């Protein structure tokens, strides 16, 4: 099994990129920086648009959402769509798809 790719790993290999930059520039920069194949593959999977900054790249790069978390924790966060570290009482209320009433998250 390969190691999970994290956003920090991807950013580390894009340090010398001048933005705005296109997909091919990002891939080439990662390759020049000696990025592992998994990082390069992740960058090859992003849409072919021009990225204004690293934050835009990070939103587009497919990374392992469970990196550093247990499988059960990753599944729970995927179900609730809550970012890591957000208390349940601070989440947005969810709307019932059947009757339109709002319910607290959780």
KOLTIZA-141140 format. One record per residue (C-alpha): residue number from 1; x, y, z negated. Coordinates in steps of 0.1 Angstrom, whole numbers, plus 5000, padded with zeros to 4 digits. Each point is the difference from the previous one (the first is absolute). Example, Ala and Ser with C-alpha at 12.3 -4.5 7.8 and 13.67 -1.06 7.14 Angstrom:
+-----+------+------+------+
| seq |   xx |   yy |   zz |
+-----+------+------+------+
|   1 | 5123 | 4955 | 4922 |
|   2 | 5014 | 5034 | 5007 |
+-----+------+------+------+
***
This chain:
+-----+------+------+------+
| seq |   xx |   yy |   zz |
+-----+------+------+------+
|   1 | 5000 | 5000 | 5000 |
|   2 | 5013 | 5035 | 5008 |
|   3 | 5001 | 5029 | 4975 |
|   4 | 4971 | 5024 | 5000 |
|   5 | 5006 | 5033 | 5018 |
|   6 | 4993 | 5030 | 4978 |
|   7 | 4995 | 5037 | 5011 |
|   8 | 5033 | 5008 | 4982 |
|   9 | 5019 | 4975 | 5022 |
|  10 | 4986 | 5014 | 5032 |
|  11 | 5008 | 5037 | 4990 |
|  12 | 5036 | 4990 | 4990 |
|  13 | 5007 | 4991 | 5036 |
|  14 | 4985 | 5032 | 5015 |
|  15 | 5021 | 5025 | 4980 |
|  16 | 5017 | 5014 | 5030 |
|  17 | 4969 | 5006 | 5021 |
|  18 | 4991 | 5035 | 5011 |
|  19 | 4963 | 5005 | 5002 |
|  20 | 4978 | 5002 | 5020 |
|  21 | 5010 | 4966 | 5013 |
|  22 | 4984 | 4973 | 5022 |
|  23 | 4998 | 4963 | 4993 |
|  24 | 5030 | 4991 | 5021 |
|  25 | 5022 | 5026 | 4982 |
|  26 | 4989 | 4985 | 4967 |
|  27 | 5008 | 4964 | 5011 |
|  28 | 5034 | 5011 | 5014 |
|  29 | 5009 | 5018 | 4967 |
|  30 | 4991 | 4970 | 4979 |
|  31 | 5021 | 4977 | 5022 |
|  32 | 5029 | 5024 | 4999 |
|  33 | 4997 | 5001 | 4962 |
|  34 | 5002 | 4962 | 4998 |
|  35 | 4964 | 4994 | 4990 |
|  36 | 4989 | 4964 | 4995 |
|  37 | 4980 | 4985 | 5028 |
|  38 | 4968 | 5002 | 4979 |
|  39 | 5004 | 5038 | 4997 |
|  40 | 5006 | 5003 | 5037 |
|  41 | 4970 | 4978 | 5007 |
|  42 | 4978 | 5022 | 4978 |
|  43 | 5011 | 5031 | 5019 |
|  44 | 4993 | 4983 | 5033 |
|  45 | 4965 | 4994 | 4989 |
|  46 | 4991 | 5037 | 4995 |
|  47 | 4979 | 5019 | 5025 |
|  48 | 5021 | 5017 | 5028 |
|  49 | 4994 | 5036 | 4989 |
|  50 | 5022 | 5028 | 4988 |
|  51 | 5004 | 5001 | 4962 |
|  52 | 5005 | 5034 | 4983 |
|  53 | 5016 | 4987 | 4969 |
|  54 | 5008 | 4969 | 4979 |
|  55 | 4966 | 5001 | 4983 |
|  56 | 4983 | 4994 | 5033 |
|  57 | 5023 | 4971 | 5008 |
|  58 | 4993 | 4985 | 4966 |
|  59 | 4963 | 5001 | 5006 |
|  60 | 5004 | 4982 | 5033 |
|  61 | 5026 | 4974 | 4992 |
|  62 | 4985 | 4966 | 4990 |
|  63 | 5015 | 4992 | 4967 |
|  64 | 4992 | 4972 | 4976 |
|  65 | 4973 | 5015 | 4977 |
|  66 | 5008 | 4974 | 4974 |
|  67 | 5037 | 5007 | 4997 |
|  68 | 5009 | 5000 | 4963 |
|  69 | 4965 | 4989 | 4989 |
|  70 | 4985 | 4966 | 4992 |
|  71 | 4977 | 4985 | 5026 |
|  72 | 4970 | 5004 | 4976 |
|  73 | 5008 | 5037 | 4994 |
|  74 | 5004 | 5007 | 5038 |
|  75 | 4967 | 4983 | 5007 |
|  76 | 4982 | 5020 | 4973 |
|  77 | 5013 | 5033 | 5013 |
|  78 | 4990 | 4990 | 5036 |
|  79 | 4965 | 4993 | 4988 |
|  80 | 4996 | 5032 | 4981 |
|  81 | 5021 | 5021 | 5024 |
|  82 | 5015 | 5018 | 4970 |
|  83 | 5036 | 5012 | 5001 |
|  84 | 5024 | 4986 | 4975 |
|  85 | 4998 | 5016 | 4966 |
|  86 | 4965 | 5016 | 5004 |
|  87 | 4979 | 4993 | 4970 |
|  88 | 4965 | 4986 | 5007 |
|  89 | 4982 | 5030 | 4985 |
|  90 | 5020 | 5024 | 5023 |
|  91 | 4990 | 4982 | 5033 |
|  92 | 4974 | 5013 | 5024 |
|  93 | 4965 | 4986 | 4995 |
|  94 | 4990 | 4975 | 5026 |
|  95 | 4967 | 5002 | 5019 |
|  96 | 4977 | 4970 | 5001 |
|  97 | 4997 | 4991 | 5037 |
|  98 | 4965 | 4987 | 4996 |
|  99 | 4982 | 5028 | 4981 |
| 100 | 5024 | 5029 | 5002 |
| 101 | 5004 | 5004 | 4962 |
| 102 | 5034 | 5009 | 4985 |
| 103 | 5017 | 4977 | 4976 |
| 104 | 5031 | 5005 | 4979 |
| 105 | 5030 | 4981 | 5015 |
| 106 | 5008 | 4967 | 4984 |
+-----+------+------+------+
***
